[in-house]
Amino acid sequence: MATLTFVYADLTAVLGPLSMRVEPFAYDLCERHAASLTPPRGWEVIRLAPETVPAGPSREDLEALADSVRERGRRTAAAAGAPLTVAPGPRHGHLRVVPGGRDAR
């Protein structure tokens, strides 16, 4: 959750975003310990807020995944010799309802 470092000359503890690499004399802390950190007497704690990044995939990530799945389906169907056809029936978004379901095969 956070990385703790010390500036001994200034009697300062710095609690910042989790470091991307291992540094000597830097300590990685979980959320609970980062929140409850108290410095030694006479020391100051500087808490650097981490940059927030929106959770979840971006629109471009989802489109790339959908394109990959479509391409894989095309290659699998072509390798099996199946013709690439669009199923008849009502559409729901980009999907189609296939009459008869699985048992119709």
Secondary structure, 3 states (H helix, E strand, C coil): CEEEEEEHHHCEEEEEECCCCCCCCCEEECHHHHHCCCCCCCCEEEECCCCCCCCCCCHHHHHHHHHHHHHHHHHHHHHCCCCCCCCCCCEECCEECCCCHHHHC
